Amino acid sequence: MADDFRFKDFTTGEKTRIVLLAARMGWRGMAGPEVDISDLKRKAERIEKTAERRKNGK
């Protein structure tokens, strides 16, 4: 991500989704290191890319 991209660049809905995904990752992480959280990471990355594209006007 670009250095000038910040959490304030997300819409309210995106912020909420990111926070909920982070909470879900935390809950899964507490189950142990063998639990796969890559699907949640991909969802969060998609949200970040969408916000970055909107900010950069692409």
Buried (B, 14 or more C-beta within 10 A) or exposed (E): EEEEBEEEBBEEEBBEBBEEBEEBBEEBEEEEEEEEBEEBEEBBEEBBEEBBEEBEEE
